[in-house]
Amino acid sequence: MIIKAPKAINSNIITPKNKEELDLIKEILRRMNIASAILTDEEKEELGLIEMMKNVDRNEKVSRETVMKSLGK
């Protein structure tokens, strides 16, 4: 679940332990009129990849062969 915040504030990602906790969080957010959205597994994976790309060393060169090997291709 991701909580959308105004542009000046970052968003928070919350991972509930179980369905009951998820339902409680959703109800609290609804009562407080706070926008939220459930992320799909694909969206969570994309966020992880984006974070990895932000932290990559852009000065180091890697061969195409190495990249394809790490991708399993």
C-alpha positions in Angstrom: 0.0 0.0 0.0 1.3 3.4 -0.8 0.0 6.6 0.8 0.0 9.6 -1.5 1.1 12.8 0.0 1.3 16.4 -1.3 4.2 17.3 -3.6 6.2 18.8 -0.7 6.1 15.6 1.3 7.4 12.1 0.3 5.1 9.1 0.1 5.1 6.2 2.5 5.0 2.6 1.7 3.4 0.4 4.3 3.5 -3.4 4.3 0.9 -4.9 6.6 1.5 -8.2 8.3 -1.9 -9.7 7.4 -5.3 -8.9 5.9 -6.8 -7.7 9.2 -3.9 -5.1 9.6 -4.4 -4.1 5.9 -8.1 -3.6 6.5 -7.5 -1.5 9.6 -5.0 0.7 7.9 -7.3 1.2 4.9 -10.2 2.2 7.3 -8.0 4.6 9.2 -6.8 6.3 6.0 -10.4 6.4 4.7 -11.7 8.0 7.9 -8.9 10.6 7.7 -9.6 11.3 4.1 -6.0 10.3 3.1 -5.5 9.0 -0.5 -3.9 5.6 -0.8 -3.4 2.9 -3.4 -2.5 -0.8 -3.4 0.6 -1.6 -5.4 0.7 -4.7 -7.6 3.7 -7.0 -7.4 4.9 -5.5 -10.8 4.7 -2.0 -9.4 6.7 -3.0 -6.3 9.3 -4.6 -8.5 9.5 -1.5 -10.7 10.1 0.7 -7.6 12.9 -1.6 -6.5 14.5 -1.4 -9.9 14.3 2.4 -9.9 16.0 2.5 -6.5 18.8 0.2 -7.7 19.3 2.4 -10.8 19.5 5.5 -8.7 22.3 4.0 -6.6 24.4 2.5 -9.5 27.9 3.7 -10.2 27.6 5.5 -13.5 31.4 5.8 -13.9 32.1 2.0 -14.1 31.8 0.4 -17.5 30.4 -3.1 -17.8 30.5 -5.2 -21.0 27.3 -6.3 -22.7 28.3 -9.9 -22.1 28.4 -9.3 -18.3 25.0 -7.6 -18.4 23.4 -10.4 -20.4 25.0 -13.0 -18.1 23.5 -11.4 -15.0 20.1 -11.2 -16.7 20.4 -15.0 -17.5 20.3 -14.5 -21.2 
